[in-house]
Structures are given as structure tokens and as C-alpha cells.
Amino acid sequence: MTASTRLAYQYVVLRCVPRVDREEFLNVGVVVYCQSADYLEVAWEVDRDRLAALDPGLDLDQVCEALTFVEGVCAGDERGGAAGAKPPGQRFGFLKAPRSTVLQPGPVHGGVTTDPARQLDHLLSKLVT
């Protein structure tokens, strides 16, 4: 691949939904998957004050632990449990599957990029921070 090779990628925004019944959420991370570059990474940032405003009783440390689990799944290491042992495409499939927990993936989006890591940084700054 050359520096100008355009690569297709997919991404999901990770949302913290403190109270599922209220359907309010705050974006806290982004997962980018680029099969042709063998790239699966997450970047995240938790704004504790904003989340506490949504739900003062939310266990923010638990939210961060869930995001650390996502890091492990992306990295394919022991932090991701059994899901971390799967090939990257299956790990992304696991991460993009809908859940009714405090940490939920949004819809899958796609695009093209010449640099998946730079795209992840761009998406984090545009959609989360």
C-alpha cells in the first residue's frame, strides 16, 4: 500500500446511556475497523461532569472499565475475554452488536481513508470531545 491508497473502513460511536428508559446518551468513544489494513482500534474519552449531569448516580468507574474491555477486544488481548480471541472482523462484529446496557454502539457508518489511525483521531475529536 502506498501513502495515497484509499482504504474502506467502518466505525461505530460508543454511547453511554445512563438511563436506558430516558434514551439520553453521551458519545464517549469511537471504534474504527479497516479490514484491508488489519486495523481495529478504539479511542475514548469520558466527560465525567457531563455524564454526572445526566445521571448523578452513574458509576463512572464502571463506564471506564467497560471502555477498557472494548480496548481489550480491539487489541485481541486478555482484557477482551473470549471476544478478544476472535479474528478482527468478528471482534468488530461483537462490538457493533446492539446492546441494552449503559455502553451501547450507535449505527455502523463507513468511509474511505488513507490512514485509519488518523481517521480514528479525527472521528474522536469530531464526535466525542
Buried (B, 14 or more C-beta within 10 A) or exposed (E): EEEEEEBEBBBBBBBBBBEEEEEEBBBBBBBBBBBEBEBBBBBBEBBEEEBEEBBEEBEBEEBBEBBEBBBBBBBBEEBBEEBBEBEBEEBBBBBBEEEEEBBBBBEBEEBEBBBBBEBBBBBBEEBBE
